[in-house]
Amino acid sequence: MARYSIISDVSNYIVKLLKDNLSPEPMLSSQTIELVSPADNNADYTLGVFMYDIRDNPDFPQVNMISIDNNRRRRPAQSLMLYYMIFVNASAQVSIKSVDIQKILAKVQQVLYDNSEIEITKLQTGLETREPNIKIVSSKLLYDEKTKIWTALNKPCQLALYYTVSPVMLSSDVVVEDKRVKTIYYNYLDKSN
């Protein structure tokens, strides 16, 4: 099962994927792609990746304890859904034209569509159990829902892409000692005599 750093590992993977594929075209430098909130007043980045929510994933319920060895079992992992917004920084130091914003976001959409599955082994190694691949799916948010996100950040609504990433399996640290019966002795007395 994935360790607690799995959430940040997913975020860093998405940023790296975009850095590897958006430079030199349509962006001159991959160094201007960052994991950042739109509310951050830092103007040194061009493209921001912002995780705005984490929720339990009802589609992947984990109910069974996971055997570690003959005497120990781990509580099942928690299945999560991560919600991301990818946006062009409107307050960047270098002014970006609307047509360039559209090119950047279209390339982001293409890259995430072409790389919509993440193998867990690309994020973490030495896992105790096999886990499902993590999927990156475009979120189907209504305009009002997008506006609420921007309003909560105290920013005017702007063009952005929204994604759901799941299932992200967060392991539990609860391990139960499980003394299993290995040998049973029967003491049979014949009382018929």
C-alpha positions as CSV (number, residue, x, y, z in Angstrom):
1,M,0.0,0.0,0.0
2,A,1.1,3.5,-0.8
3,R,2.8,5.5,1.9
4,Y,1.4,8.9,3.3
5,S,3.4,10.8,0.7
6,I,1.2,9.4,-2.1
7,I,-0.8,12.6,-2.4
8,S,2.2,14.9,-2.9
9,D,3.8,12.2,-5.1
10,V,0.7,12.4,-7.5
11,S,0.9,16.2,-7.5
12,N,4.6,16.2,-8.2
13,Y,4.1,13.6,-11.0
14,I,1.6,15.8,-12.7
15,V,3.8,18.8,-12.5
16,K,6.8,16.9,-13.9
17,L,4.7,15.4,-16.7
18,L,3.7,18.9,-17.7
19,K,7.2,20.2,-17.5
20,D,8.5,17.4,-19.7
21,N,5.8,18.0,-22.4
22,L,5.1,21.7,-22.5
23,S,8.6,23.1,-23.1
24,P,9.9,24.5,-25.4
25,E,6.5,24.6,-27.1
26,P,4.1,26.1,-26.3
27,M,6.0,27.4,-23.2
28,L,9.6,28.6,-23.5
29,S,10.6,27.3,-20.0
30,S,9.4,24.4,-18.0
31,Q,10.6,26.3,-14.8
32,T,7.5,28.4,-14.9
33,I,5.2,25.5,-14.2
34,E,4.5,25.1,-10.5
35,L,2.4,23.5,-7.8
36,V,0.7,26.6,-6.5
37,S,-2.6,28.2,-5.5
38,P,-4.1,30.9,-7.6
39,A,-4.4,32.9,-4.4
40,D,-0.6,33.0,-4.1
41,N,0.5,36.5,-5.2
42,N,3.9,35.2,-6.5
43,A,4.0,36.3,-10.1
44,D,7.1,34.2,-11.1
45,Y,5.1,31.3,-12.6
46,T,3.1,30.9,-15.8
47,L,1.2,27.7,-15.3
48,G,-0.2,26.6,-12.0
49,V,-1.3,23.2,-10.8
50,F,-3.6,23.5,-7.8
51,M,-5.2,20.7,-5.8
52,Y,-8.4,22.2,-4.4
53,D,-10.1,19.2,-2.8
54,I,-9.6,15.7,-1.4
55,R,-12.5,13.3,-0.9
56,D,-13.2,9.7,-0.1
57,N,-13.7,7.6,-3.2
58,P,-16.9,5.6,-2.8
59,D,-16.1,3.5,-6.0
60,F,-13.2,1.7,-4.3
61,P,-14.3,0.7,-0.9
62,Q,-11.7,-1.3,1.0
63,V,-13.1,-3.6,3.7
64,N,-10.7,-6.5,4.2
65,M,-7.7,-6.5,6.4
66,I,-4.4,-7.0,4.4
67,S,-2.1,-9.7,5.4
68,I,1.5,-8.6,6.0
69,D,2.8,-11.9,7.1
70,N,1.5,-15.0,9.1
71,N,0.9,-13.0,12.3
72,R,0.1,-9.4,11.2
73,R,-2.6,-7.7,9.2
74,R,-2.9,-4.1,8.2
75,R,-6.1,-2.1,8.2
76,P,-7.3,-1.5,4.6
77,A,-6.2,1.5,2.7
78,Q,-8.4,4.6,2.3
79,S,-9.4,5.3,-1.3
80,L,-9.2,9.0,-2.2
81,M,-10.2,11.3,-5.1
82,L,-7.9,14.3,-5.7
83,Y,-9.3,17.4,-7.4
84,Y,-7.0,19.6,-9.5
85,M,-7.3,22.9,-11.3
86,I,-4.7,23.8,-13.9
87,F,-4.6,27.5,-14.8
88,V,-2.5,30.2,-16.4
89,N,-1.3,32.8,-14.0
90,A,-3.2,36.0,-14.8
91,S,-0.8,38.1,-12.8
92,A,2.4,36.7,-14.3
93,Q,5.2,39.2,-14.7
94,V,5.3,38.5,-18.5
95,S,2.0,39.3,-20.1
96,I,0.3,36.4,-21.9
97,K,-2.0,36.8,-24.8
98,S,-5.4,35.0,-24.8
99,V,-4.4,32.9,-27.8
100,D,-1.3,31.7,-26.0
101,I,-3.3,30.8,-22.9
102,Q,-5.6,28.7,-25.1
103,K,-2.5,27.0,-26.7
104,I,-1.0,26.2,-23.3
105,L,-4.3,24.8,-21.9
106,A,-4.9,22.8,-25.0
107,K,-1.4,21.3,-24.8
108,V,-2.1,20.5,-21.1
109,Q,-5.3,18.8,-22.0
110,Q,-3.6,16.8,-24.7
111,V,-0.7,15.7,-22.4
112,L,-3.1,14.6,-19.6
113,Y,-5.4,12.8,-22.1
114,D,-2.4,10.9,-23.5
115,N,-1.1,10.1,-20.1
116,S,-4.4,9.5,-18.3
117,E,-3.1,6.4,-16.3
118,I,-0.4,6.5,-13.7
119,E,1.2,3.2,-12.6
120,I,1.7,3.3,-8.8
121,T,5.2,2.0,-9.3
122,K,6.1,5.2,-11.0
123,L,5.3,7.0,-7.8
124,Q,6.4,4.6,-5.1
125,T,8.4,1.4,-5.0
126,G,8.5,-1.5,-2.6
127,L,4.7,-1.6,-2.0
128,E,3.3,-4.5,0.0
129,T,0.3,-5.0,-2.2
130,R,-0.6,-4.5,-5.9
131,E,-2.8,-1.4,-6.3
132,P,-4.9,-0.2,-9.2
133,N,-3.6,2.4,-11.6
134,I,-4.5,5.9,-10.9
135,K,-6.6,7.6,-13.5
136,I,-6.6,11.3,-14.5
137,V,-10.0,12.3,-15.8
138,S,-11.4,15.6,-16.9
139,S,-14.0,16.8,-14.3
140,K,-17.4,17.7,-15.6
141,L,-18.0,20.8,-13.5
142,L,-20.7,23.3,-14.3
143,Y,-19.8,27.0,-14.7
144,D,-21.3,27.8,-11.3
145,E,-19.2,25.2,-9.6
146,K,-16.0,26.6,-11.3
147,T,-17.1,30.1,-10.2
148,K,-17.5,29.0,-6.6
149,I,-13.9,27.7,-6.6
150,W,-12.5,31.0,-7.8
151,T,-14.8,33.0,-5.4
152,A,-13.5,30.9,-2.5
153,L,-10.0,31.9,-3.6
154,N,-11.1,35.6,-3.7
155,K,-10.1,35.7,-7.4
156,P,-12.2,36.5,-10.6
157,C,-13.2,33.4,-12.5
158,Q,-10.8,32.6,-15.4
159,L,-10.3,29.9,-18.0
160,A,-8.9,26.8,-16.4
161,L,-8.9,23.0,-16.6
162,Y,-10.3,20.7,-13.9
163,Y,-9.3,17.1,-13.2
164,T,-10.2,14.3,-10.9
165,V,-7.4,11.9,-10.0
166,S,-8.4,8.5,-8.5
167,P,-8.2,6.0,-6.9
168,V,-5.3,7.2,-4.7
169,M,-4.9,4.5,-2.0
170,L,-3.6,6.0,1.2
171,S,-2.3,3.2,3.5
172,S,-3.1,2.8,7.2
173,D,-0.5,2.6,9.9
174,V,-2.8,0.4,12.0
175,V,-1.3,-3.1,12.2
176,V,-3.1,-5.9,14.1
177,E,-1.2,-8.8,15.7
178,D,-3.1,-11.9,14.6
179,K,-2.2,-15.1,16.5
180,R,-3.4,-17.8,14.2
181,V,-4.0,-21.4,15.4
182,K,-1.2,-23.6,14.0
183,T,-1.6,-26.8,15.9
184,I,-4.6,-28.3,17.7
185,Y,-4.2,-31.2,20.1
186,Y,-7.1,-33.5,20.9
187,N,-7.2,-35.5,24.1
188,Y,-9.7,-38.3,23.5
189,L,-10.7,-40.4,26.4
190,D,-12.6,-43.6,25.7
191,K,-15.3,-43.9,28.5
192,S,-16.9,-46.9,27.1
193,N,-14.6,-49.3,29.1
